């Protein structure tokens, strides 16, 4: 049976770069729709409901952060942001409004294609969570099938990546999970050694669920501490 082709929305104001991204993704077997500014990106998302959004930060109309905020308010969709700045604060803003991953310009097309494929694999794996039960760890409750989280009586809104990261840590409370294992389990990057992506998402997760929950094992990884009930 022929596999279903995935639809990627490419949002980039430079027409040459936009076309190059679209051509490469089509060559890799994806369907592509394109947008060149903020309002056009939101309109294209609403019309086509893509499986993934490739989103430049610097856009006319309104920037990629505002685009991400608006489309994530409608329905969760994997977002890979493209940024010309490697500044950590800029990256954290993107993660905070719902981006799942980011690439700093200039980047290699091969790496971009790998990131797109990894994000889509994670979406597929999320379907397997339906058979898992809710987790209760002190005052932290994680409903895996519904992908919802509460700290005490307050619901915590996490991005898809933050939720998968929390679920991975919650599988073994108190135990340190290496960055390499997190990259493999959450991002699907087997054999990867980069740590900045993990560290940035952990900072975002800490800011939402509480800094007391996620312990750093310096040079190794992270552990989820069981909070008081």
Secondary structure, DSSP 8 states (H G I E B T S, - for coil): ------EEEEE-S-HHHHHHHHHHHHHTT-EEEEE-SHHHHHHHHHHH--SEEEEESS-SSS-HHHHHHHHHHHS--EEEEEES---HHHHHHHHHTT--EEEESS--HHHHHHHHHHHHHHHHHHGGGGGS--EEETTEEEETTTTEEEETTEEE---HHHHHHHHHHHTTTTS-EEHHHHIIIII--TT----HHHHHHHHHHHHHH-TTTEEEETTTEEEE-----
